[in-house]
Amino acid sequence: MGVVNRTISQWPFCQVREINSVILKAVVADVEGWFDRLKAKGGEPLTDVRKGESNIWSFLIKDPGGYAIEIQQFMDPEFKRFFREGK
């Protein structure tokens, strides 16, 4: 979970607000599968799946309460091992 800081974010939905100014982040093994699954269940995507420069694939989706949820997948084998094994 992260507190939103508009001064370092380029995304308009990451502005500090009176309500819903927290982003929940989840690390998963299949980001594209989660994108399809959440969208099929009525989730409102804020971005498509982005394949970032640092080998992190991610997307943002809005939950029913208006909160942004970021779903990430680490493609770098070292990051995968860290999140899988905690080492």
Secondary structure, 3 states (H helix, E strand, C coil): CEECCHHHCCCHHHCCCCCCCEEEEEECCCHHHHHHHHHHCCCEECCCCEECCCCEEEEEEECCCCCEEEEEEECCHHHHHHHHHCC
